[in-house]
Amino acid sequence: MRLSSLTDYAVVMLSAAARHSSAARLTAGMLAEETGVPLATAQKLMGRLAGAGLLSSARGTGGGFRLARGAASISLADIVEAVEGPIAMAACGEDGRHDCALEGSCRVQPHWPAVNIAVKGALNGVSLASLAGVAA
């Protein structure tokens, strides 16, 4: 399993945000400069992470972003799902029908949900605090 560059950048940016004071308001420009993530990508990700409830935003003077909750309560699974969508190792493990020639007769398909739960559980066990190297 390999995560997309966007997910990798989101982890890097949120880790940087976690190393700032919880009261500090951060901008996409600040985090882009600090992390090396391209500004346009940082802006896109900050909006997506805010939409997923991982960042809170404030407009106007003194506005910006900050973590919506403590870094210890944000998991790697939260970040992955904010960028990639639901964690699923195979498309057939998700609800609904999929374009697979084996769908009607596959004996493995019923077991993918258990695999997905195990992977998500492992990612839930890694906190943003541990990734950022900050006290929980």
Steps between C-alpha positions, in 0.01 A plus 500: 500500500636840407343831598472783251733800510205710620458278805872512568492880476198514731687299764804726466289817526293381796817385677642850456174651625513274807842638590356852528314634802136391503402868504714591197314579180677351201465576132555282198791729409665452839469122488608486135814696582571294811447161336594554136152396381408710194271789596213403267508147639512629858197721434307210347587271790419751772151535357456125479634443853272773635205341320584169668504666843874466560567872472285788614509828313432862581467781249610859525779671691678247715329221309652181374495134588582291804447141600134438575594272789813383679768324297468194724136459394567523124604169353680412181174332393319835541753669272496223239120500486488881477709488182441156349148420618400184684781253561446202272770266374280384213207678341274201552539541876297821481122514486335488160572320175833530323637430159654158562456194282526277808250684717226238478721201580796635700565314826745761628267801475314426826831516688617844382300688766700319772825597328381860471414506871846364589680759285286782636564376854875509443479854359276605792779388733734770368426848632594831344679578827732205450561591136577860594718402796297706745377414848160335500 
